[in-house]
């Protein structure tokens, strides 16, 4: 199979002009670029079909290699329908922007500029979260000054160290329960017994 150099040159020029026009800020030029790209794609599909052959109608006397491949023709027809729909949609968008803003050129959005200037690292979202996430960490200590064990006697004897105060662990836990009354000792603000 030989390559038709003229067809490839025209196809390359259509692709180049279409890509150039798509990158413009004018919607009309974007529409023209899309149309050029669709036509260049139709030529590409046509070039992949090979040589022109006989119509794909069955005849006993015709050699099967002489038939034309109908698949590229069907793909080109489908591409024409899709490019027509995209063109109609783009014409609707162009008309609507002209009615609303009386301009064809796409303007920069202030929010888009702000998002483009923000760094990709967010200190709050990307930071490593420590194990203790409470604002007021509680240190549980037993009566012997060591860590507490999980027995009922150890739970009653356990104390909680909050800042410079040492409180009973059960009363502090009772304050933490939903719906429990707040226990306040005289002279202590913030609870405790």
Secondary structure, 3 states (H helix, E strand, C coil): CCCCHHHHHHHHHHHHHHHHHHCCCEHHHHHHHHHHHHHHHHHHHHHHCCCCCECCCCCCCCCHHHECCHHHHHHHHHHHHHHHHHHHHHHHHHHHHHHHHCCCECCCCHHHHHHHHCCCCCHHHHCCCCCCCCCCCCEEECCCCCCCCCCHHHHHHCEEEECCEEEEHHHHHHHHCCCCCCCCCCCCCCCCC
